Amino acid sequence: MTSRALAQLIANTMLSKKAHDVITMDLRKVTSTADFFVVCSADSDTQVRAIADAVDQATDEAGSPVWKQEGRQAMTWVILDFVDVVAHVFHRESRTFYNLERLWADAKTVAVTDEPPVKKPAAKKAAVKRTTIRKASTVRKRSAK
């Protein structure tokens, strides 16, 4: 599984557990530490645990088990390290305090939502006046009748 696909799987799993403000950060041009960070917020310790457990299970089932994890004791910031992708599950207050988005501001950041993309209405094309050109033989036949 590519690092981009793994990051997308992690983000979608976070959303399935009602995580807030899910983002992916593309770090490939910024550092060699990891290719992607996937960051989300949760409202409670229980939700932090549920999100971390779901990500752990989904990635394990996909054949990309977690390599290392930290923070399961305090449940304010759980880090799941998959080598090329690192998942950060924050309690809302901890995310504000640590502010990874500012720390890694040079990375391309994309918000991930579970809502379908909004389609922009197609621009109306200018009405084209179509003229019918008839063959001269058809016109003669009709006028002869």
N, C-alpha and C positions, 0 to 999 in steps of 0.2 A: 504494500500500500504506500502510495506517495505521501510525503509530508503534508501536502495541500489537502489530499483526500482525508487523511487522518484528522487534520484540523477541522475540516467540515463535519466529519462524524462527531467529533467532540462537541462542537458548537451546537449541532442539531440535538445531541443528547442532553446538553445543558438546557436547551429550550424546552425539551420534552418534560423537564422537571420544573418548569416555570421560572427559570433563572431570568434575571433582569440585566439589561445593558450588556448583552453578549457581543464581544468584538473579537476579531482576529487581527493580529499584528504580524505583518510580514517582515521578518528580521533578516532575511537573506542578504540584503545589501548593507545592513547595519553592523552585524556581528556574526561570528561563527558559533556562538553559544547555542543557538537553536534556529530552525527555519521559521517557526511560527510560535507565537504565544496565543492562547485562547483564554480570554478573561471574562468572568461573569460575576454578578452580585447575587446574594441571597438575603432573605429577610430574617432568617433565624439560624441558630446552630443546627437545628433539625434539617432545615432545607440545605444547608451547606453539606451535611452528611449525605443526604439523599442524592444531591447532584454528584458529589464525588463518587459515591457507590455506583450510580448509574453509568458514569463515564468509565469507571474501572471495569464494569461488567461488559459494556458495549464494545470497548476496545479489545478486551480479552476475547470476546466472541468473534471479533473481526480479525483475530490473529496478530494483534499488536498490543500485547500486555504492557502494563505500566512497568517501567524499569525501576523507578524510585519514587517514594512519596513522603511528604512531610506535612505536619500540621493537624493530623487527625485527633490529637489530644485536646487542643484548645478549640478547634472548629471555628476559628475566625478567619483563617487563610489556609486552605489546603492546596498544596502543590502536587500535581501528578506529572512526573517527568517521563516522557516517551522518547527521549534523546533528541530527536529532530523537532518535536512539538512538546511544549510545556503548557499544561492546563492550570489556570489559577482560579480557584473558587473562593471568592471573598464574601465575608459578612459585609453588609453595606457600609458600615462605619470604617472597617479596616481598609476597604478599597479606597475610600476618600483619603484616609490617612497616608497610605503608601503611594497612591497616585502613579501607577505604572505607566499610564498613558503619557504623563509628563516626562517621566524618566526615560522612556523609549520614544520620545516625540519624533525622532527621525524615521521611525518605521511607518510603513503604509498601514493605516488602520481602516478596517471595514466593519461596520455594524452588521450584525447578523440578526435577522428577524424570522419569525415563522409565518409571517404574512406574505402572500404572493406579491410579486413585484407589480407596482402600479403601471398600467399601460397608459402611455400618453395618447390622447386622441389623435387620430391621423389627421394631418393637415388636409383641408379640402382643396382638391385640385380645381383650378379654374375650369369652368365649363367650356368644353370645346365644341364649337358649332360644327356639326358634321353635315356635310353636303353630300347628296347622293348624285353620282355621275352615272347617267344612263348611256348605254351605247346608242349611237345615232340610229341604228337599224331598229331598235325597240321603239324609239320615239316615232319614227316614220310609220311603223306598223300600227301604232295606236291612233295616230292622226288619220290614217287611211280608212279606218273603220267608221 
